[in-house]
Amino acid sequence: MAILVTGAAGFIGSYVAHALLARGDSVIGVDNLNDYYPRSLKQARLARLESNASFKFHKADIADNDALTAICENAEITTIIHLAAQAGVRYSIENPFAYERSNLAGHLSVLELARHLNTQHLVYASSSSIYGANTEIPFSEKHKTDSPVSLYGATKKANELMSSSYARLYNLAQTGLRFFTVYGPWGRPDMAYWLFTEKMLKGEPIKVFNHGDMGRDFTYIDDIVDGVLAAHDTPPTADEIFHQVFNLGNDKPEKLVTLIQLLEKELGVEAKKEMLGMQDGDVERTWADISLARRRLGYAPKVSLADGVAKYVEWRQALPKAFD
């Protein structure tokens, strides 16, 4: 028996696969290794997994349902953790059709796979971006999510609706996880903490949007992984609806200037700041109400932003060179 992890070469996917292997599960990983950011980083993440005999990797596009079906036809897939997606709010404005294929066709393909395999549970990645123009703070799963401000957020809202329909049509147990600004070692080069670090190390100015008046519920990768595994192990039961959604955040929003100050401290470099206005598709602040995840999943984030930034910088400084 095995767990299928899509996006296994991605940031969160590689960590989740590693955690599953560490507890004794067998994992089949799928990723298309696209060039949204350096493939060398994705390949390095995979190298940390492929030494384990219980991990099998397949290069495939999740939107190709025939390819996915072929990969799984001789494997007994019990559950699926679907983390593959085209990420990035700003990139969705530049390249919208990448989101159509990966996030919409890809999600449908995984739903069809789960239905035909009769899997016990499908866990999938949603995003805090679905809250869009919502002004109620902190963001709760009870709040309306019908005003996305980016195409990326709209595709994630569509994923939740698609999953809800499949849950009702086929009694397919599913859990959606709304991630809030995940960061840490082996992360994504398009994220602010990574971009700031590289610019600061080169002595180049960093772009500070909305003149620094931004707040994010930064969530360290280890806490996210704990939440994903807890969700995987807690499927919705037959006496309730077959589709549940949880926020996974840190429940402690921090100002962007605080992130910059922590990076300055750990790197020993003063940042040169280029103050800019608000970017299209962005929101001023995010804050996760995680009371439901605490109650139902036992989710309890432990890593502060200060400790998380220190861990990231320690990892970055140990690299022989940057990924490019």
C-alpha positions in Angstrom: 0.0 0.0 0.0 1.2 3.5 -0.8 0.4 7.2 -0.5 0.5 9.2 -3.7 2.0 12.6 -3.2 1.7 15.0 -6.1 4.2 17.9 -6.3 6.7 15.7 -4.6 9.6 17.8 -5.9 8.0 21.0 -4.6 8.6 22.8 -1.3 5.8 21.4 0.8 5.5 18.2 -1.2 9.1 17.1 -0.6 8.8 17.8 3.1 5.5 15.9 3.4 7.0 12.9 1.5 10.0 12.9 3.7 7.9 12.9 6.9 5.7 10.1 5.6 8.8 8.0 4.8 10.2 8.7 8.2 7.2 7.2 9.9 7.3 4.1 7.7 4.9 4.9 4.9 5.5 4.0 1.3 5.3 7.0 -1.1 4.8 7.4 -4.8 5.8 10.9 -5.9 4.7 12.7 -9.0 6.0 16.0 -10.3 6.4 17.6 -13.8 9.6 19.4 -12.8 8.5 22.6 -14.6 10.8 25.6 -14.9 8.8 28.1 -12.9 11.9 28.3 -10.7 15.2 26.4 -11.1 14.9 22.7 -11.7 18.2 22.2 -9.8 16.3 23.0 -6.6 13.6 20.5 -7.3 16.1 17.9 -8.2 18.1 18.5 -5.0 14.8 18.1 -3.0 14.2 14.8 -4.8 17.7 13.6 -4.1 16.9 13.7 -0.4 14.0 11.3 -1.0 15.3 8.9 -3.6 17.8 7.2 -1.3 14.8 5.7 0.6 13.7 2.4 -1.0 10.1 3.1 0.0 10.0 6.2 -2.3 9.2 5.9 -6.0 9.3 8.9 -8.3 7.5 9.5 -11.6 8.0 12.6 -13.8 4.5 13.4 -15.0 2.0 16.2 -15.5 -1.0 15.9 -13.2 -3.2 17.3 -15.9 -2.5 14.2 -18.0 -5.0 11.8 -16.5 -3.9 8.9 -18.7 -0.3 9.2 -17.4 -1.5 9.4 -13.8 -3.7 6.4 -14.2 -0.8 4.4 -15.7 1.5 5.3 -12.8 -1.1 4.0 -10.3 -2.5 1.0 -12.1 -0.1 -1.5 -10.5 0.1 0.2 -7.1 -2.3 -0.1 -4.3 -2.9 3.6 -3.6 -4.8 4.0 -0.3 -4.7 7.8 0.0 -3.6 10.9 -2.0 -2.0 14.1 -0.8 -2.3 16.5 -3.7 0.1 19.4 -3.4 1.0 19.9 -7.1 -0.1 23.3 -8.4 1.1 26.3 -10.3 2.0 28.6 -7.4 2.4 32.4 -7.2 -0.1 35.2 -7.1 1.9 37.7 -9.3 2.9 35.1 -11.9 -0.8 34.3 -12.4 -1.2 37.8 -13.9 1.7 37.2 -16.3 0.9 33.6 -17.4 -2.8 32.8 -16.6 -3.0 29.7 -18.8 -0.4 27.9 -16.7 -2.9 28.0 -13.9 -5.7 26.8 -16.1 -3.8 23.6 -16.8 -2.1 22.8 -13.5 -4.7 24.1 -11.0 -8.0 23.4 -12.8 -7.4 20.6 -15.3 -4.8 19.1 -12.9 -7.1 19.1 -9.9 -9.9 17.5 -11.9 -7.5 14.8 -13.1 -6.6 14.0 -9.5 -10.3 13.9 -8.5 -11.0 11.5 -11.3 -8.0 9.4 -10.2 -9.2 9.3 -6.6 -12.7 8.4 -7.7 -11.7 5.5 -9.9 -9.1 4.2 -7.4 -11.7 4.4 -4.6 -9.2 6.0 -2.3 -9.9 6.3 1.4 -9.0 10.0 1.6 -7.8 12.8 -0.7 -6.0 15.7 1.0 -5.3 18.7 -1.2 -3.7 22.1 -1.0 -5.9 25.2 -1.0 -4.6 28.6 -0.1 -5.1 31.7 2.1 -5.4 33.5 -1.3 -9.0 32.4 -1.6 -10.0 34.9 1.1 -9.2 37.7 -1.4 -10.9 40.9 -0.6 -12.3 39.6 2.7 -11.8 42.3 5.4 -12.9 40.2 8.5 -9.9 39.4 10.6 -8.7 36.8 11.5 -9.7 34.7 8.4 -12.1 32.0 9.3 -13.3 29.0 7.4 -16.8 30.4 8.0 -16.1 33.6 6.0 -17.2 34.1 2.5 -14.5 33.4 -0.2 -16.3 34.7 -3.3 -14.1 37.8 -3.9 -10.7 36.6 -5.0 -8.3 39.4 -6.1 -6.0 37.1 -8.2 -6.4 34.4 -10.7 -4.4 32.1 -8.4 -6.9 32.6 -5.6 -9.8 32.0 -8.0 -8.3 28.7 -9.1 -8.0 27.6 -5.5 -11.6 28.6 -4.8 -12.5 26.5 -7.9 -10.6 23.6 -6.5 -12.6 23.7 -3.3 -15.9 23.8 -5.2 -14.8 20.9 -7.5 -13.8 18.8 -4.4 -17.1 19.6 -2.7 -19.1 18.4 -5.7 -17.1 15.2 -6.0 -17.5 14.5 -2.2 -21.2 14.8 -2.6 -21.5 12.9 -5.9 -19.2 10.0 -5.0 -18.9 10.0 -1.2 -15.2 10.8 -1.8 -13.7 11.8 1.6 -11.6 14.9 1.1 -9.8 17.6 3.1 -8.7 20.9 1.8 -5.9 22.8 3.5 -5.6 26.6 3.2 -1.9 27.3 3.7 -0.7 30.7 5.0 2.7 32.0 3.7 4.8 28.9 4.2 8.6 29.5 4.5 11.7 27.7 5.5 14.8 25.8 4.1 14.4 24.3 0.7 11.6 26.8 0.0 10.4 28.7 -3.1 12.7 31.3 -4.7 9.7 33.5 -5.6 8.8 34.1 -1.9 9.7 37.4 -0.2 12.1 35.9 2.4 14.1 34.2 -0.3 14.2 37.1 -2.6 15.2 39.5 0.2 18.0 37.2 1.3 19.5 36.9 -2.2 19.3 40.6 -2.8 20.8 41.5 0.6 23.7 39.1 0.2 24.5 40.8 -3.2 24.1 44.3 -1.7 21.2 45.0 -4.0 18.0 46.9 -3.0 14.9 44.9 -2.0 11.4 45.8 -3.3 9.2 46.6 -0.3 5.6 46.8 -1.6 2.8 49.0 -0.1 5.6 50.9 1.5 6.1 48.1 4.1 2.5 48.3 5.3 2.0 44.5 4.8 1.2 41.8 7.3 1.5 38.0 6.8 0.8 35.0 8.9 4.2 33.4 8.2 4.1 29.7 8.9 7.2 27.5 9.2 7.4 24.5 7.0 7.6 22.0 9.9 4.4 23.2 11.4 2.7 22.9 8.0 3.9 19.3 7.6 2.5 18.4 11.0 -0.9 19.9 9.9 -0.8 18.0 6.6 -0.1 14.6 8.3 -2.7 15.3 11.0 -5.3 16.1 8.3 -4.3 13.0 6.3 -4.9 10.8 9.4 -8.2 12.5 10.2 -10.6 12.0 7.3 -14.2 13.1 7.4 -16.4 10.4 8.7 -19.6 9.0 7.2 -21.8 10.7 9.7 -20.8 14.1 8.4 -20.2 15.7 5.1 -17.4 14.1 3.1 -15.5 17.4 2.5 -13.8 19.5 5.2 -11.5 22.5 5.0 -9.0 23.9 7.5 -6.8 26.9 7.8 -3.1 26.0 8.5 -1.3 29.1 9.6 0.6 30.4 12.6 -2.2 32.5 14.1 0.3 35.4 14.6 0.6 37.9 11.7 3.8 39.7 11.5 4.7 43.0 9.7 6.9 42.8 6.6 9.4 45.1 8.2 9.7 42.6 11.1 10.8 39.9 8.5 13.3 42.3 7.1 14.7 43.2 10.5 15.1 39.5 11.3 16.9 38.8 8.1 19.2 41.8 8.7 20.1 40.4 12.1 20.7 36.9 11.0 22.6 37.8 7.8 24.5 40.7 9.4 23.6 42.9 6.5 21.5 46.1 6.4 18.9 46.0 3.7 18.7 48.7 1.0 14.9 49.3 0.6 13.1 50.4 -2.5 9.7 51.4 -1.3 6.9 50.7 -3.8 3.1 50.8 -4.0 0.7 47.9 -3.8 1.0 45.2 -6.4 -2.0 43.9 -8.4 -3.5 40.7 -7.0 -1.9 41.2 -3.6 -3.6 41.8 -0.2 -2.4 44.0 2.7 -2.5 41.3 5.4 -3.4 37.7 6.2 -4.2 36.1 9.5 -5.4 32.6 10.0 -8.0 31.6 12.6 -6.8 28.1 13.3 -9.2 27.2 16.1 -11.0 24.6 13.9 -7.7 22.9 13.1 -6.6 23.0 16.7 -9.9 21.4 17.8 -10.2 18.8 15.0 -6.6 18.0 14.1 -4.7 18.9 17.2 -2.8 21.3 15.1 -0.5 23.5 17.2 2.2 25.6 15.4 5.4 25.9 17.4 8.0 27.8 15.4 8.1 31.6 15.8 9.1 33.8 12.9 12.4 34.7 14.7 13.3 31.0 15.1 12.2 30.1 11.6 14.2 32.9 9.9 17.2 31.8 11.9 16.8 28.2 10.7 16.4 29.4 7.1 19.5 31.6 7.1 21.6 28.9 8.7 20.5 26.6 5.8 21.1 29.2 3.2 24.6 30.1 4.5 25.6 26.4 4.4 24.8 26.1 0.7 27.9 26.0 -1.6 26.0 28.3 -4.0 22.6 29.7 -4.7 20.2 27.6 -6.9 19.9 29.2 -10.4 
